[in-house]
Amino acid sequence: MSESAHFSSKNTAIVEQLAYLIDELEAQRPWITRIPEFQLTGKPMDSTPSLLEMYIEMSRMEWDEFLPSLGVPNQPGKDDPSSISEVLDHIQEGRRALVSKLEATPSSDWSDLVEGTDTDLFTFAFQITQSDSTFLKSIAERLHESMITFSR
């Protein structure tokens, strides 16, 4: 396998991993949207974010950090979602934009530095997958620790 073909398959693997977040959030949606408001917004301690705040932070990172670094602007009016469903929609929408941007980026550009950083695009994309992993682990831990009751 040539070096360029190998690099391209690595790019594809990273993009597929990034796209996984869209599917994961869709799988969570039927359960997360059934959590009563008091449990969704409640905090175990004042210094610990609520479940809703954790998802809002993921949305903020997607739209205010990841996408602008790739030259994709934030969308006006998307900063104050009023429900967990809207937050999930916003994260998924941002991730679709990020995946589209990366899929359209030629393999030769993946070694270029991301604007405003000293990180190449491949490393930047990999770091986002690590951020996703941390986020999903935090959500799973919170759900495990909480005595969640689902509304019907």
PyMOL commands that set and color helices and strands:
alter all, ss='L'
color gray80, all
select helices_A, chain A and resi 3-32+37-41+51-69+84-103+107-111+121-145
alter helices_A, ss='H'
color red, helices_A
deselect
rebuild
show_as cartoon
